[in-house]
Amino acid sequence: MKLSFDVIELVPKRVFRTARTTSASSRCVIVEISDGTIVGLGEAAPSRFYGETADTVVEVLESVRGVVEDCAHEAELLADLTSRGLKGNPSARAALEIAAHDMMGKRYGIPLYRHFELDPAALPLTTMSIGLDDPDVMLEKAIEARDFPILKVKLNADIDLSIVSRIKEATGASVTVDANCAWTRSEAVEKATELARIGVEFLEQPVAADDVEGLAYVRERTDVPVFADESCPTSDQLPVVAPAVDGVVIKLMKCGGLVEAVRMARKAREMGLKTMIGCMMESSLAITAAAHISPLMDYADLDSGLMMTNDPFTGVKIDRGRMSLPEEAGLGVHPVVKEKPC
């Protein structure tokens, strides 16, 4: 097989802020593997929070080029990835694994969801995220997204929680809240109590990633369901995190790919936890990969492709929060065809 890759820069329509990051653009790595006839596509959307950048992804891909190109087919590559793990490089692994699954689906003529024996009619709605900003701007963004039945509102330690009420009243949407590790335990309990009064669906990662006891502390003192995101990158953390939360957020780019995401979702369900499939700042390539396994999930947050000015791919279709999977073999993702100048 042949491996090739390219770094691209995704630019959101608005600067996207959370309690941890501010993104005016995002560098992703697009991966292709080919056997000369079939081409599989993958994407890495690295996060510094998990120790990766586009540059580290490129280094990892170069380091495994020989191994990849020695593989006779995609199944052999997936087996090799399982044995190597590529720990500490989850988005690099995810890119290779997504590409291998795309190639596998194309080889056997089936869409990816069928490989995992999932029902495309069981897709959850996806949220639209409202990034941190001046409260009036956040309200403006929410009104623009009012056709989405569920909105995810990003908060930090400083913003007044009244913005959540304003968004609910102006849009009529259900609302979830993501604090991205921003609050202390006492702040989280105080804010979660108010969010319960407002009627939010659930609260993501109110305290620091390494404070699992803090998640339990908040959960025990509030009526709002608490989900772990940064505290639970992979299924390895589930036994520790599960007693402290009501649900977990699963992302291909933090867990290392489709196989681990499916394993994590099934294990979480066995533990009585709700699941949400989420994303980083990704194009529709990685978003579509995640959408194919979203029938396993209770919730989805797969909106980043909609936020971009220059998404280079088409794949899953999203209409007012409702996702429709491609029926083509593999991912069903295609490069956007640029119009030729007259």
C-alpha positions as CSV (number, residue, x, y, z in Angstrom):
1,M,0.0,0.0,0.0
2,K,1.0,3.6,-0.5
3,L,0.6,6.3,2.2
4,S,0.3,10.0,1.5
5,F,-0.9,12.9,3.6
6,D,-1.3,16.7,3.5
7,V,-1.7,19.4,6.2
8,I,-4.7,21.6,5.6
9,E,-6.0,24.7,7.5
10,L,-9.6,24.8,8.4
11,V,-11.1,28.3,9.0
12,P,-14.3,28.7,11.0
13,K,-16.9,31.2,10.1
14,R,-16.4,32.8,13.5
15,V,-13.5,32.5,15.9
16,F,-14.5,29.6,18.1
17,R,-13.8,30.0,21.9
18,T,-14.1,27.6,24.8
19,A,-12.9,27.9,28.4
20,R,-9.6,26.3,27.2
21,T,-9.0,27.4,23.7
22,T,-9.5,30.1,21.1
23,S,-9.5,28.9,17.4
24,A,-9.3,31.3,14.5
25,S,-8.1,28.3,12.4
26,S,-7.2,24.7,12.9
27,R,-4.5,22.6,11.2
28,C,-5.6,19.0,10.3
29,V,-3.9,16.3,8.4
30,I,-5.6,14.5,5.6
31,V,-4.4,10.9,5.0
32,E,-4.7,8.7,1.9
33,I,-3.8,5.0,1.7
34,S,-4.0,3.2,-1.6
35,D,-3.5,-0.2,-3.0
36,G,-3.3,1.1,-6.5
37,T,-7.0,0.7,-7.1
38,I,-8.8,1.6,-3.9
39,V,-8.1,4.8,-2.0
40,G,-9.0,5.1,1.7
41,L,-9.4,8.6,3.3
42,G,-8.7,9.6,6.9
43,E,-8.2,12.7,9.0
44,A,-6.3,13.7,12.1
45,A,-7.6,16.7,14.0
46,P,-5.0,17.0,16.7
47,S,-5.4,18.7,20.1
48,R,-2.6,20.2,22.1
49,F,-4.6,19.2,25.2
50,Y,-3.9,15.6,24.3
51,G,-0.2,16.3,23.3
52,E,-0.6,16.5,19.6
53,T,-0.2,19.1,16.8
54,A,-0.3,18.7,13.0
55,D,3.5,18.6,13.1
56,T,3.6,15.7,15.6
57,V,1.0,13.9,13.5
58,V,3.2,14.3,10.4
59,E,6.2,12.9,12.4
60,V,4.2,9.9,13.5
61,L,3.0,9.2,10.0
62,E,6.5,9.4,8.6
63,S,7.7,7.1,11.3
64,V,5.2,4.4,10.4
65,R,5.3,4.9,6.6
66,G,7.4,1.8,6.1
67,V,5.1,-0.4,8.2
68,V,2.0,1.0,6.4
69,E,3.4,0.5,2.9
70,D,4.5,-3.1,3.8
71,C,0.9,-4.0,4.6
72,A,-0.7,-6.0,1.8
73,H,-4.2,-4.7,2.6
74,E,-6.3,-2.7,5.1
75,A,-7.1,-5.6,7.4
76,E,-3.4,-6.1,8.0
77,L,-2.9,-2.4,8.7
78,L,-5.7,-2.4,11.3
79,A,-4.2,-5.5,13.0
80,D,-0.8,-3.7,13.0
81,L,-2.3,-0.5,14.5
82,T,-3.9,-2.6,17.2
83,S,-0.6,-4.2,18.1
84,R,1.3,-0.9,18.0
85,G,-1.3,1.3,19.7
86,L,0.5,4.5,18.9
87,K,-0.2,5.7,22.4
88,G,0.2,9.4,22.9
89,N,-0.8,10.0,19.3
90,P,-4.5,9.3,19.2
91,S,-5.5,11.5,16.2
92,A,-2.6,10.1,14.1
93,R,-3.8,6.6,14.8
94,A,-7.4,7.7,14.1
95,A,-6.5,9.1,10.7
96,L,-4.9,5.8,9.7
97,E,-7.7,3.7,11.1
98,I,-10.4,5.8,9.4
99,A,-8.6,5.5,6.1
100,A,-8.3,1.7,6.5
101,H,-12.0,1.4,7.3
102,D,-12.9,3.5,4.3
103,M,-10.8,1.3,2.1
104,M,-12.3,-1.8,3.7
105,G,-15.9,-0.6,3.0
106,K,-15.0,0.2,-0.6
107,R,-13.4,-3.2,-1.1
108,Y,-16.5,-5.0,0.1
109,G,-19.1,-2.5,-1.3
110,I,-20.7,-1.6,2.0
111,P,-21.1,1.7,3.9
112,L,-19.1,1.9,7.1
113,Y,-22.2,1.6,9.4
114,R,-22.9,-1.8,8.0
115,H,-19.4,-3.0,8.8
116,F,-20.2,-2.2,12.5
117,E,-23.7,-3.7,12.1
118,L,-25.5,-0.5,13.0
119,D,-28.9,0.9,12.0
120,P,-28.7,4.2,10.1
121,A,-32.3,4.9,11.2
122,A,-31.1,5.1,14.8
123,L,-29.0,8.2,14.4
124,P,-29.3,10.7,17.3
125,L,-29.8,14.4,16.6
126,T,-26.6,16.5,16.5
127,T,-26.3,19.6,18.6
128,M,-24.9,22.9,17.3
129,S,-22.3,24.4,19.6
130,I,-22.5,28.1,20.7
131,G,-18.9,29.2,21.4
132,L,-17.9,31.6,24.2
133,D,-18.3,35.3,23.3
134,D,-20.0,38.4,24.5
135,P,-23.4,37.2,25.7
136,D,-25.3,39.3,23.1
137,V,-23.1,37.7,20.4
138,M,-23.7,34.2,21.8
139,L,-27.5,34.9,21.7
140,E,-27.1,36.0,18.1
141,K,-25.3,32.8,17.2
142,A,-28.0,30.7,19.0
143,I,-30.8,32.5,17.1
144,E,-29.0,31.7,13.8
145,A,-29.0,28.1,14.9
146,R,-32.5,28.0,16.2
147,D,-33.5,25.3,13.7
148,F,-31.4,22.9,15.7
149,P,-33.5,21.1,18.4
150,I,-30.5,20.9,20.7
151,L,-27.8,23.5,21.3
152,K,-24.6,23.1,23.3
153,V,-23.5,26.3,25.1
154,K,-19.9,26.8,26.0
155,L,-19.3,28.5,29.4
156,N,-16.3,29.5,31.5
157,A,-15.8,30.8,35.0
158,D,-16.8,34.4,34.3
159,I,-19.8,34.4,32.0
160,D,-23.2,35.0,33.6
161,L,-25.5,31.9,33.4
162,S,-28.4,34.1,32.4
163,I,-27.1,33.6,28.8
164,V,-28.3,30.0,29.0
165,S,-31.8,31.2,29.9
166,R,-31.8,33.8,27.2
167,I,-30.8,31.2,24.6
168,K,-33.5,28.7,25.7
169,E,-36.2,31.4,25.7
170,A,-35.1,32.8,22.3
171,T,-34.8,29.5,20.5
172,G,-37.0,27.0,22.3
173,A,-34.2,24.5,21.9
174,S,-33.0,22.0,24.5
175,V,-29.7,23.1,25.9
176,T,-26.6,21.3,27.1
177,V,-23.7,23.1,28.8
178,D,-19.9,22.4,28.4
179,A,-17.6,24.0,30.9
180,N,-14.4,22.5,29.5
181,C,-12.8,22.0,33.0
182,A,-13.3,25.7,33.9
183,W,-14.8,25.5,37.4
184,T,-13.7,24.6,40.9
185,R,-15.8,22.1,42.7
186,S,-17.7,24.8,44.7
187,E,-18.2,26.9,41.6
188,A,-19.5,23.9,39.7
189,V,-22.1,23.0,42.4
190,E,-23.3,26.6,42.6
191,K,-23.6,26.9,38.8
192,A,-25.0,23.4,38.3
193,T,-27.8,24.2,40.8
194,E,-28.7,27.2,38.7
195,L,-28.5,25.2,35.5
196,A,-30.8,22.6,36.9
197,R,-33.3,25.4,37.6
198,I,-33.0,26.6,34.0
199,G,-33.5,23.1,32.8
200,V,-30.4,22.0,30.9
201,E,-30.1,18.5,29.6
202,F,-26.7,17.8,31.0
203,L,-23.4,19.4,32.0
204,E,-20.1,18.4,30.5
205,Q,-16.8,18.4,32.3
206,P,-17.4,21.1,35.0
207,V,-14.1,20.5,36.8
208,A,-10.4,19.8,35.9
209,A,-9.7,16.7,33.8
210,D,-7.7,15.0,36.6
211,D,-10.4,15.7,39.3
212,V,-12.6,12.6,38.9
213,E,-13.5,13.0,42.6
214,G,-14.7,16.5,41.7
215,L,-17.0,15.1,39.1
216,A,-18.5,12.9,41.7
217,Y,-18.7,15.8,44.2
218,V,-20.7,17.9,41.7
219,R,-23.0,15.0,40.6
220,E,-23.9,14.2,44.2
221,R,-24.9,17.7,44.9
222,T,-26.9,18.6,41.8
223,D,-29.8,17.3,39.8
224,V,-28.1,18.0,36.4
225,P,-26.6,14.9,34.8
226,V,-22.8,15.2,34.7
227,F,-20.8,13.9,31.7
228,A,-17.0,13.4,31.5
229,D,-15.1,14.5,28.5
230,E,-11.5,15.4,29.2
231,S,-11.5,13.1,32.2
232,C,-12.2,10.0,30.0
233,P,-10.1,9.9,26.8
234,T,-10.4,6.1,26.3
235,S,-12.1,3.0,27.6
236,D,-9.2,2.5,30.0
237,Q,-10.5,5.3,32.2
238,L,-14.1,4.1,32.2
239,P,-13.8,2.0,35.4
240,V,-12.5,5.0,37.3
241,V,-14.8,7.6,35.9
242,A,-18.0,5.6,35.6
243,P,-19.0,5.8,39.4
244,A,-18.6,9.6,39.2
245,V,-20.7,10.5,36.2
246,D,-23.9,9.9,34.3
247,G,-22.3,9.8,30.9
248,V,-19.2,10.1,28.8
249,V,-18.2,12.0,25.6
250,I,-16.4,9.9,23.0
251,K,-14.2,11.4,20.3
252,L,-12.3,9.7,17.6
253,M,-9.4,12.1,18.0
254,K,-8.9,11.5,21.7
255,C,-9.6,7.8,21.9
256,G,-7.7,6.8,18.8
257,G,-10.2,5.8,16.2
258,L,-13.4,3.9,15.3
259,V,-12.6,0.6,16.9
260,E,-11.8,2.1,20.3
261,A,-14.8,4.5,20.1
262,V,-17.2,1.5,19.5
263,R,-15.5,-0.4,22.3
264,M,-15.9,2.6,24.6
265,A,-19.5,3.1,23.7
266,R,-20.5,-0.5,24.4
267,K,-18.5,-0.7,27.6
268,A,-20.0,2.6,28.8
269,R,-23.5,1.2,28.1
270,E,-22.7,-2.0,30.1
271,M,-21.8,0.3,33.0
272,G,-25.1,2.2,32.8
273,L,-23.7,5.4,31.3
274,K,-25.1,7.6,28.6
275,T,-22.8,8.3,25.6
276,M,-22.2,11.3,23.3
277,I,-20.1,11.2,20.2
278,G,-18.3,14.5,19.8
279,C,-15.6,16.1,17.7
280,M,-12.7,18.5,17.6
281,M,-12.3,21.1,14.9
282,E,-12.7,18.6,12.0
283,S,-13.7,18.6,8.4
284,S,-16.7,16.6,7.1
285,L,-14.3,13.7,6.5
286,A,-13.8,12.8,10.2
287,I,-17.3,14.0,11.1
288,T,-18.7,11.5,8.6
289,A,-16.6,8.7,10.1
290,A,-18.0,9.6,13.6
291,A,-21.5,9.8,12.2
292,H,-21.3,6.2,10.9
293,I,-21.0,4.9,14.5
294,S,-23.4,7.4,16.1
295,P,-26.3,5.0,16.1
296,L,-24.5,3.5,19.1
297,M,-24.8,6.8,21.0
298,D,-27.5,8.6,23.0
299,Y,-26.3,12.0,21.8
300,A,-24.2,13.5,19.1
301,D,-22.2,16.7,18.8
302,L,-20.9,16.5,15.2
303,D,-21.2,20.1,14.0
304,S,-17.7,21.3,13.2
305,G,-18.0,20.8,9.4
306,L,-21.0,23.2,9.5
307,M,-18.8,25.8,11.2
308,M,-16.1,25.9,8.5
309,T,-15.7,28.4,5.6
310,N,-13.6,26.0,3.7
311,D,-14.7,22.4,4.5
312,P,-12.9,20.4,1.7
313,F,-15.2,17.4,1.8
314,T,-18.8,16.4,1.6
315,G,-20.3,13.4,3.4
316,V,-22.9,13.2,6.1
317,K,-25.8,15.6,5.5
318,I,-27.2,17.6,8.4
319,D,-30.6,19.3,8.2
320,R,-31.8,21.1,11.4
321,G,-29.8,18.6,13.5
322,R,-31.0,15.5,11.7
323,M,-28.1,13.5,10.1
324,S,-28.3,11.4,7.0
325,L,-25.5,9.0,6.3
326,P,-24.1,8.4,2.8
327,E,-25.2,5.1,1.3
328,E,-22.0,4.7,-0.7
329,A,-19.3,2.1,0.1
330,G,-16.9,3.1,2.8
331,L,-17.3,6.5,4.4
332,G,-19.1,8.0,1.4
333,V,-16.9,11.1,1.6
334,H,-15.9,13.1,-1.5
335,P,-13.6,16.2,-2.0
336,V,-15.6,19.4,-2.7
337,V,-15.4,20.1,-6.4
338,K,-14.2,23.7,-6.9
339,E,-15.8,25.7,-9.6
340,K,-13.4,26.7,-12.4
341,P,-13.1,30.4,-12.9
342,C,-14.8,31.7,-16.0
